[in-house]
């Protein structure tokens, strides 16, 4: 069995990575996503995000392209997004 140093990475860093975040369609959700993304990426721009509302308009998904330099940096973004009460799912 290979040790962790010998495992081949599935993602080559640094890279742009798409993260989809789903929550209730309200200003606090949108603000939470933006704050978290900005805290992890100096080059984050809301202009690079795609927003899609659910059929009934209760929920919204935001797909953000964020520049990450390592798996550790990507993991930290997922952890912070997942801990936020305004965010329901992170994909």
N, C-alpha and C positions, 0 to 999 in steps of 0.2 A: 504494500500500500504506500502511496506517495505521501510525503509529509507536506505541510502547508506551503513551503518554499518551492516545491516542485510542481504544485498544481498550476495548470495553465489558467490565466485569467480569461473570463468570457468577455470582458469589456476592456478596451485599450484606453488608458487614461494618459493625458487629459482629453476630455471630449465634451460635446454638447449632449445632454441627456434629457429625455422627455419624461416628465412626472405628471401624472393625472391625479387631481385632487377633487373630491366630491363632497358637497355640503349643501345646507339649506341656502336658498337664494336670498341672502340678506347682506347688508353692508359689512357686518362684523366678520362674516366668512371671507369675503373678498379682502378685507383689511388684514385678517390673520394670515392668509396665504402670502400676500405681498410682503408683510413684515418678516415672516420666516424666510422667504426666499432672499430678500435683501440682506438679511443677517448672515447668510451663507455665501452669497455671491455679489461681488462688487459690480459685476457687469449685468446683473439681472435687470430686465426691462419688461414691464407689463405689456408692451407692444408685441412681445414674442409669445404671449399667451393667447390661447384659443378658448373661448367660452361657449358652452352649449347648455341651454336650459332643457329641463325635462319637459315632457309633453304637457303636464298640468302646470308647469312653472313653479313648482315647489322647491326643486333642487337645481343645482347648477354644477357642471363639471368644468374644471379649468385645467388645460394641458399647458404646462410651462416647459420651455426649453431652458435648461440651466447648465452653465459651464462648470464641470467638476474636475478636480485634479487627481482624485484618488477614490478608491472604494470607501475608505474611512470618511471622506468628506460627503460622499453620497449617502452613506449610512446615517450620518448626523442629520442630514436634511430629512430623511424618512422618519427618524426618531422624533424630531421636533414637530413635524407635521402630524404624526400619529398621536402625540400627546395633547394637541390642541382640542379643546372642547367643541369648537365651531366646525371642525373637520370630521366628516363621517368615515371616509375611505381615502386611502392613498394607494395608487397603483403605479 
